[in-house]
Amino acid sequence: MQITQTKFSPVGIKFILTDNGKQIGRVFLYILKNDLHQHPFGFMEDLFLEEEFRSKGNGQKLVQAVMEEAKKQGCYKLIGTSRYEREKVHDFYKKLGFKDYGKEFRSDL
């Protein structure tokens, strides 16, 4: 038995929200492909807003921009992750149409 590797490059897009020239929020979208599906999927990571700009629709603007771009890129799904203790974030994602679909397992390297 042997394991071989094939390298490929995913696409990464950083979305930045600014107010008066100052960065107040960001989120990353990674477009990934695997052999199980004909179309790629999107992975949304590191959604962040400065505290004073939260609960004002700014996070929704960022996520909607990511969703639109993922659709343009032909993604069949978009994945966003959140830690268990972040219940406000979970409610936020659900409000935007995301479903609690499974678990994420992590190994810090």
N, C-alpha and C positions, 0 to 999 in steps of 0.2 A: 504494500500500500504506500502511496505517496500523496502529498498535497502539493498542488501547483497553484500559482497565483496569476491573476490577470489584473493589471492596473487600469483604472479608468478615472476620469476627472469629473466630479460632480460640479454643478453650477452653484455658486453662492452669491446671494444678493443681500446687501445691507440696506434697510430702509431707515431713514433718519428724519425725525420730526423736529422742526426748529420753531422758535418763537423769537422774533426780533433778532435773528442771526445767531441765537444760542441754541445748542442742541438740548432738547428737553426729553427726547425719547428715541428709542431704537428697537429694531427687531431684525432678526436674520431669517432668510429663507434659503434652504438648501434643496436643490432639485436632484433627486436620486433615482436610479434605475436599477431594477433587478430582473433576473430571467423569468420570474414567475408571472410578470404582467407585461403587456405590450406597451403600456404608457408609464411614465415616471410618476413618482409621488413627491409631495413636498413635505419638508420637515421644518417647522417653525421653532426657532430657538432664541432664548435670551431677550424676551419682550421686557422692556424696562421703560418706565416714565419717572421723571423727577416727581417727588412727593406732591408738590404744590399743583401739578398738572393732572393728577389722578382724579377719577370720578367726574370727568368733564367731557367725556366722549373722545378723548385723545387716543386712548388705547384701542378703542373701536376703529378709529380711523386707520391706525397702523395695521391692525389685523385685517381689516377689509382690503387694504392695499396689498397685503400679502396674499389674501385669498384670490383677488383679481389676477395677480401676477401668476399664481400657481395655475389658475384656469388657462391663462394665455400660454403657459408653458406645456399645457396638455396633461397636467397631473390628474390622476383619478381619485386622489385623496390628499388631505393635508393633515399632518400630525402635529399636535402641540402637547408638550408635557408640562407637568406641574407637580410640585411636592405635595404630599398628603396634607400637610398643615395649612396649605394656602387655599382655604375654602372660598374666600372672596374671588380668587382667581378662577377657581372651578366654576363658580356661578357665572362669572364673566364669560368664560368660554361657552358654557351651555346657552347663555343668552344669545350668543352669536351663531348657534346651530351646531356646535361640537357636541359629541356624545362621549360619555365615559365608557370607553371601549375595552380597556385592558390594563395591564400593569406594565411598568417599565422596570427592568432589572438593570442595575448599574454596578460596575466594578471600577473603582478609582485606581488608575495605574500610576 
